[in-house]
Amino acid sequence: MSDRIQDIQSFGEALVNHVAKTLVGQEETALLMAVGLLAEGHILLEDVPGVGKTRLAQTVAQSMEGAVFRRIQFTPDLLPSDVVGVNVFHPGEGRFQFRPGPIFAHVILADEINRATPRTQAALLEAMQERQVTSDGVTRPLPSPFFVLATQNPVEQEGTFPLPEAQLDRFLLRLSPGYPSAEAEREMLARVARREGAEDVLPALKPVVAAEELPRLAQATREVAVHPDVQGYVVDLVRASRTHREIRLGASPRAAIALLRATQALAALRGRPYVVPEDVADLAVPVLAHRLILSPEAELEGKTGAEIVRELLDKVPAPTEAH
């Protein structure tokens, strides 16, 4: 187990360094991206324009050797068949032939996903949950590994369609890179002046892991030990969200499973074969916040899911000495 933990830790360090070559000051976000890959979950990058969401997704995709990468620009006129594929009739052969859509790839960048109509967004549901797509009654498996890295802008309203709760629940993590620090922004400008900006560096980046190696690393994270007390801590947090007065619909059992899997990946990335309560606390917001439906009163007051999850962390006691 120690060798596999070391391999996982080395992968995480390599991915963080990989991202650091194109984006400054995003080490924590890069580590959480590694958590998503190892937990075999999809990731939603939600933040204001210009903070590097798309560049981050491209960099992570390029970190995998042998992975097929497809970028889908979501727009209001995008159709489900533009994503999944379509059957085309060949008169000479007298039969239909399936023409795969861009969803048949290892890594999908769903750029500005909330600009597509709900019907097109729904085309991703089966793919994200079942790793397969169904077209005209025929079900086809997707490549392994399969990840959706989606971006969306939370401040624009016109021409957007908010993601439904069922769609949000399919994302393991929702991350907000945020604005860089003053020091990071100065370094970014210095890189651009030296012609070492992301657009200059990205084409030359070398992969840090083979695509077929990721499932093996992901399987190793499932062997990370989780003490029953830590499991109980996860359950207590999730159940507390269901009775909070400002939450109309709390986290589901799927959310509890997602949090558990993510903590196993984070523990391995931190070099441990066991989960500690701090791993749970560090991942509670990115895993749970986007799955909560707030009460109308809380929304009127401007409350966010992240704020309420932090309240839960303050109220729910964490276990001690649980390895």
C-alpha positions in Angstrom: 0.0 0.0 0.0 2.9 2.4 0.8 4.2 2.1 -2.8 0.7 3.0 -4.2 0.3 5.9 -1.8 3.7 7.2 -3.0 2.6 6.8 -6.6 -0.5 8.8 -5.9 1.4 11.5 -4.0 3.9 11.8 -6.9 1.0 12.1 -9.3 -0.6 14.9 -7.3 2.7 16.8 -7.0 3.3 16.4 -10.7 -0.2 17.7 -11.6 0.2 20.7 -9.3 3.6 21.6 -10.9 2.0 21.0 -14.3 -0.7 23.5 -13.6 1.8 26.0 -12.1 3.5 26.3 -15.5 0.4 27.9 -17.0 -1.5 29.4 -14.0 0.0 31.2 -11.1 -1.3 30.8 -7.6 -3.7 27.9 -8.3 -1.9 25.2 -6.3 -4.9 24.4 -4.1 -7.3 24.3 -7.0 -4.9 22.0 -8.9 -4.7 19.6 -5.9 -8.5 19.5 -5.8 -8.6 18.7 -9.5 -6.3 15.8 -8.7 -8.8 14.7 -6.0 -11.5 14.7 -8.7 -9.5 12.7 -11.1 -8.6 10.1 -8.5 -12.1 9.9 -7.1 -13.3 9.4 -10.7 -15.7 12.4 -10.5 -16.6 15.3 -12.6 -15.7 18.9 -11.8 -17.6 22.1 -12.2 -15.4 25.3 -12.4 -17.6 28.2 -11.5 -16.2 31.7 -11.3 -16.2 35.1 -13.0 -14.7 35.5 -16.5 -11.0 35.9 -16.9 -9.7 33.9 -14.0 -8.4 30.9 -16.0 -11.2 28.3 -15.7 -10.9 27.2 -19.3 -7.1 27.3 -19.2 -7.1 25.2 -16.0 -9.3 22.5 -17.6 -7.2 22.4 -20.8 -4.0 22.1 -18.7 -5.4 19.2 -16.6 -6.6 17.5 -19.8 -3.1 17.8 -21.3 -1.6 16.3 -18.2 -2.9 12.8 -19.3 -0.9 11.0 -21.9 -3.0 9.2 -24.5 -6.2 10.8 -23.4 -8.6 12.0 -26.1 -9.7 15.6 -25.3 -12.7 17.3 -26.7 -13.9 20.9 -26.1 -17.6 21.5 -26.5 -18.6 25.2 -26.6 -22.1 25.2 -25.1 -24.5 27.7 -26.8 -28.3 28.1 -26.8 -28.5 26.5 -30.3 -26.5 23.4 -29.4 -28.5 20.2 -29.8 -28.3 16.9 -27.9 -27.2 15.2 -31.1 -24.3 17.7 -31.4 -23.0 16.2 -28.1 -24.0 12.6 -28.2 -23.9 11.9 -31.9 -26.4 11.1 -34.6 -27.4 8.2 -37.0 -26.7 9.0 -40.6 -28.4 7.2 -43.4 -26.1 5.9 -46.2 -28.3 5.4 -49.4 -25.7 3.3 -51.1 -25.6 0.8 -48.2 -29.3 1.2 -47.4 -28.6 1.5 -43.6 -28.0 4.0 -40.8 -24.6 4.4 -39.3 -23.9 6.0 -36.0 -21.6 9.0 -36.1 -20.2 9.6 -32.6 -20.4 13.0 -31.1 -17.6 14.7 -29.1 -18.8 13.1 -25.9 -16.8 10.0 -26.9 -13.5 11.1 -25.4 -11.6 10.7 -22.2 -11.8 14.3 -21.1 -14.7 16.7 -22.0 -14.4 20.4 -21.5 -18.0 21.6 -21.4 -17.3 25.3 -21.7 -20.0 27.6 -20.4 -22.3 24.7 -19.8 -25.1 26.9 -18.5 -25.5 28.6 -21.9 -27.1 25.4 -23.4 -30.7 24.7 -23.1 -31.9 22.2 -20.4 -32.6 19.6 -23.1 -29.0 19.7 -24.2 -27.7 19.8 -20.6 -29.7 16.7 -20.0 -27.8 14.9 -22.7 -24.9 14.8 -20.4 -26.7 13.2 -17.5 -26.5 9.6 -18.6 -22.9 10.1 -19.7 -21.8 11.6 -16.4 -23.6 9.0 -14.2 -23.4 5.8 -16.2 -20.4 6.4 -18.4 -22.5 5.5 -21.4 -24.9 7.2 -23.9 -28.1 6.0 -25.5 -29.1 7.1 -29.0 -32.1 5.7 -30.9 -32.5 2.9 -28.3 -28.8 1.7 -28.6 -26.6 2.1 -25.6 -22.9 2.7 -26.2 -20.1 2.7 -23.5 -17.8 5.7 -23.2 -14.0 5.4 -23.0 -12.3 4.8 -19.7 -11.4 7.0 -17.9 -14.1 9.6 -18.6 -14.2 13.0 -17.0 -16.4 16.1 -17.6 -14.7 19.4 -16.7 -17.4 22.0 -17.0 -17.1 25.8 -16.7 -19.8 28.4 -16.0 -20.0 32.1 -15.2 -22.2 32.6 -12.1 -22.8 36.4 -12.6 -24.3 36.4 -16.2 -28.0 35.8 -16.4 -29.1 36.7 -19.9 -28.8 33.9 -22.3 -28.1 31.3 -19.6 -30.0 28.3 -18.2 -29.2 27.5 -14.6 -28.1 23.9 -14.1 -30.9 21.8 -12.6 -30.3 20.1 -9.2 -30.0 16.7 -10.8 -27.2 17.9 -13.1 -25.4 19.6 -10.2 -25.5 16.5 -8.2 -23.5 14.7 -10.9 -20.5 16.9 -10.2 -18.2 15.6 -7.5 -16.7 19.0 -6.9 -17.6 22.6 -7.6 -14.5 24.8 -7.5 -14.0 28.5 -7.7 -10.4 29.5 -8.5 -11.0 33.1 -7.6 -8.9 36.1 -8.3 -5.1 35.7 -7.9 -3.2 37.4 -5.1 -1.3 40.6 -5.9 1.9 38.7 -6.0 0.6 36.0 -8.3 -0.9 38.6 -10.6 2.5 40.4 -10.8 4.2 37.1 -11.7 1.5 36.4 -14.3 2.2 39.8 -16.0 6.0 39.1 -15.8 5.5 35.8 -17.5 3.5 37.4 -20.3 6.2 40.1 -20.7 8.8 37.3 -21.0 6.6 35.4 -23.5 6.1 32.7 -21.0 2.3 33.1 -20.6 -0.1 30.2 -20.7 -0.7 30.4 -24.4 3.1 30.1 -25.0 3.7 27.3 -22.5 0.7 25.1 -22.9 1.5 23.6 -26.3 4.9 22.4 -25.0 3.7 20.8 -21.8 4.4 17.1 -21.3 1.9 14.7 -19.8 2.4 13.6 -16.2 0.4 10.4 -16.2 -0.8 7.9 -18.7 -4.6 7.8 -19.2 -4.7 4.1 -18.6 -2.8 4.5 -15.4 -5.5 6.7 -13.8 -8.0 3.9 -13.1 -5.3 2.0 -11.3 -4.4 5.0 -9.1 -8.1 5.6 -8.5 -8.6 2.0 -7.4 -5.7 2.4 -5.0 -7.4 5.3 -3.3 -10.4 3.1 -2.4 -8.1 1.1 -0.2 -7.4 4.1 2.0 -8.8 3.3 5.4 -11.7 5.3 6.8 -12.3 4.8 10.6 -16.0 4.3 11.6 -15.8 7.5 13.6 -14.8 9.4 10.5 -17.6 7.7 8.5 -19.9 8.8 11.2 -18.6 12.4 10.9 -19.5 12.4 7.2 -23.0 11.0 8.0 -23.5 13.6 10.7 -22.6 16.5 8.4 -24.9 15.3 5.6 -27.8 14.6 8.0 -27.3 18.0 9.7 -27.8 19.7 6.3 -31.3 18.1 6.0 -32.5 19.7 9.2 -30.9 23.1 8.9 -33.6 25.8 9.0 -32.1 27.6 6.0 -31.9 24.6 3.7 -35.0 23.4 1.8 -33.3 20.2 0.5 -30.2 18.9 2.1 -27.4 16.6 0.8 -28.4 13.2 -0.5 -26.8 9.8 0.3 -25.0 10.2 -3.1 -23.4 13.3 -1.6 -22.2 11.3 1.4 -20.6 8.7 -0.9 -19.0 11.5 -2.9 -17.5 13.1 0.2 -16.2 9.8 1.4 -14.5 9.0 -1.9 -13.1 12.4 -2.2 -11.6 12.3 1.3 -9.9 9.0 0.4 -8.3 10.6 -2.6 -7.2 13.6 -0.6 -5.7 11.5 2.1 -3.6 9.5 -0.4 -2.5 12.7 -2.1 -1.3 13.9 1.3 0.7 10.7 1.8 -1.6 9.0 4.3 -3.2 5.5 4.0 -6.1 6.7 6.2 -8.5 9.6 6.3 -8.6 12.1 9.2 -11.4 14.5 10.1 -9.4 17.4 8.6 -9.7 15.8 5.2 -13.5 15.8 5.6 -13.6 19.4 6.7 -11.3 20.6 3.8 -13.6 19.0 1.2 -17.0 19.6 2.7 -17.6 22.9 0.9 -16.5 21.9 -2.7 -18.4 18.6 -2.4 -21.6 19.6 -0.5 -22.3 23.3 -1.1 -23.6 23.0 -4.7 -25.9 20.1 -3.7 -27.9 22.1 -1.2 -31.2 23.9 -2.1 -31.6 26.9 0.1 -34.9 28.2 1.5 -36.4 31.3 -0.2 -35.6 33.3 3.0 -32.0 32.3 2.9 -31.7 33.2 -0.8 -33.3 36.6 -0.1 -30.7 37.3 2.6 -27.9 36.4 0.1 -26.8 33.3 1.9 -24.7 30.7 0.0 -24.4 27.0 0.2 -20.7 27.4 1.1 -21.6 29.7 4.1 -24.1 27.2 5.4 -21.7 24.2 5.0 -19.1 26.2 7.1 -21.8 26.7 9.7 -22.4 22.9 9.8 -18.6 22.3 10.2 -18.7 24.6 13.2 -21.7 22.9 14.8 -21.1 19.2 14.1 -18.3 17.9 16.4 -15.4 16.2 14.7 -14.1 12.9 16.1 -10.7 12.9 17.7 -7.8 10.4 17.3 -9.7 8.5 14.6 -7.3 6.7 12.2 
